[in-house]
Every structure is written in structure tokens, then in C-alpha cells.
Amino acid sequence: MKPRVFADANESLLTAYEEEVSGEAYFAALAEQHDGRASEALMLIAEMEVVTARLFRPVLDAAGLHPRSAEELVREGRDDAEALRGSSWTEFLTSMRDGYDAYVTEFKGIRAAVNPDFRPHADLLIAHEVAIIDFARAELAGDGNSLSYLHRYLEEARSFA
């Protein structure tokens, strides 16, 4: 996956936020398709999406941006998850490990574009994606502590003031 090119900074802000909201539904729906450790990890990632969206929302508000309705975004996330029904856990982990760097690049662009007061918010956006990638790498390597990357991010995000 390659980083997307946005028309302007506002489009990238709005897309990032909306994808966090739809991401909660996406990962929660994927968790329903799996069991055990995979389901646990996917629910943690869904929680990360919720926390990240909440912490990133002030950036949108300051820019006067209005996301699509939560209902529409949830439906989109669930539909995207349904399209992956039947994919293996290993396939999904590989797609995160190999493809999610594009989001990191996009989020670094957001960080560069936002008001300096909001750079900590963008840093969390980046950190959550890095945590998911690190988790996927560790999980694919058979690391029994792979979930620690997800837990660590959630701790960091919850302490964000």
C-alpha cells in the first residue's frame, strides 16, 4: 500500500479522523470473525481506534471540519471487515505489517501541517499506527508479548492530557 495524496491538509485531517471512527467498527467486526488471541488483539486495536479518534477530534474542531455521520462510518467499517471474511489471521497480520507504514507516512504529513499546539495529537496518531505495526511484526514472529505494544499505546493515550 502506498501513502495517499490528499487535495489539502483538511482532507487529510478529515480522512484520518473518519478512518479512526470507522476503524473501531472494522476491528470489532474482525474480532467477531476470529477467536482467542486474534479476537483479543483485534478488540484492543478497536479500543485504540476509539481512544485515538477521541484525542484527535479537537484537531478537527479547531479546523472547523465536520466528519460524516458516525452511523455511516460504522457501516463502512463493518462492510470493510466483511470483505475480509475468510482471510486468515496470518494474512491479516502480514497486511498490517507490510501496508500500514503508508498510514505512518500520511500521519507524519498531518503532523507537519497542523498547528504546533496540535502536534502532540498528531504524535499519538502516528504512535498508534506504529504500535499496530510493531504488534503485527511481533505476533508474526511468535512473540508471546506482542500484545504489549497495544497495551503500551493505550496506557500512553489514556494519560494524554
N, C-alpha and C positions, 0 to 999 in steps of 0.2 A: 504494500500500500504506500502511496506517495502522499506527502502533505498536500492539502488542497490550497488553492489560491482563492482568496476572497476579494470581493469588489472593494471593500474598505474595512477599517478596524471595527466598525459597528456590526458588520455582517459576521465577522469572526467572533466577536463577543456574544452575539445572539446565538450563533450556532453552538458555541462551546456550552453555554448555559442550557440550551434546549436539549443538547445531547446528554447532559448530566441528568436532566429530568427523565428523558426517555430511557436513559441508561439504567436507572433504577428498575423500571419495568422490564427492560431487556434482561438484565442479570437475574432478577427474581423469577422471571418466566423460565430462563435457562435452568435455574436451580430446581424448578419443578420437574424438569426433564431428566435430572440426574439424581443420584442419591449419595449418601455417605460423604466423604471428604469433598468431592466435587460440589455437591449441593451446599455444604457448609461454606466453601470458598466463594461460591457464586453469591450467596446471601451476604457475605462480608463485603464483596465488591458492590452489591446493590446498596448496602448501607453507606459505603464510601461515596457513591454517586449522590445519595441524599444529602450527606453532610457537605460535600463539595458544592453542590448546587446552592444550598442554603448560604454558605460562606461566600459564594461568588455573586449572589443576587445583588448586593449593594453596588457592584460594578455596573450592572445593567441599569439599576435605578438611577445612578449618577449620570449615566449617559442618556437617560430618557428613553430607554429601549423597552419594548413590550413583547415578550415571548408569546408564542402560540399557546393555546389553552392546555392546561395540564392533561385534560382528557384526551386531546389529540396526540400529545406527546407520549402518553402512556400507551395508547393504542398502537402508535408507531413502534415503540419499544417491544411490545408483545408480538407484533407482526414480524419484526426482525428476528426475534428469538424463534418464532415458529418456523421461519425459513431455514433454521439450522437444526430442526428436529432430525434426529438420526445421526448427527455428527458425533464423533467420539470425543471423549474428554481430551485425549492426546491431540487430536486435530485442532480442537478449540484452543488449548494451551499454546500450540505451535503458532496459531494465527495471532494470538496476543503477543507472544514473544517476538515474532517476526514483523508484525504490522503496526503495533501500537506506537512505535517510535515516531511515526508520522504525526500522531497527536502531540507528542512532546514538542516536535518542531513547530507545529501550529501554535501551541500554548506559549512557546518562547516568543513567537511573534506578537502574541497578545500582550505578554509582559512588557515587551519593548514599546508597545503602542499606548498602554494605559497610563493614566495619571500616576505619578510616582507614589501617591498615597495608596494606590490600589495594587502596587507591585507585590506586597505580601499575599494578597488574594490570588494573584496570578501564580505566585510561587507554590501555593497549595494546589492549584490546578495542575501544575507541572508535577509536583510531588506525588499526587495521587496516581497519575499515569505511570510514573517511574516505579511506584510500589507494585502496580499490577504487572508490569513487565518483569520486575525482579521476582515477584511471586511465580510467574509462569516459568521463568528460567529455572528457578529452584525446584519447582514441582516436577518439571520435565527431567531434572537431574536426580530425582528421587530423594530430595532433601526433606526430611521429616519435619523441619522447622519452616517450611515455605510460607505457612500462614502468618508467620511473624512479620513479614513485610506489610501485610494488610492491617494487622493489629497495630503496628507501629504508626502507620499513617493515621489510622482512626484516633489514636491517642494524641498525635500531634494536632490534628484538625480540631479535636474537641477542646484542646487547650488554647486554640486561636482566639485572641481577644479582639 
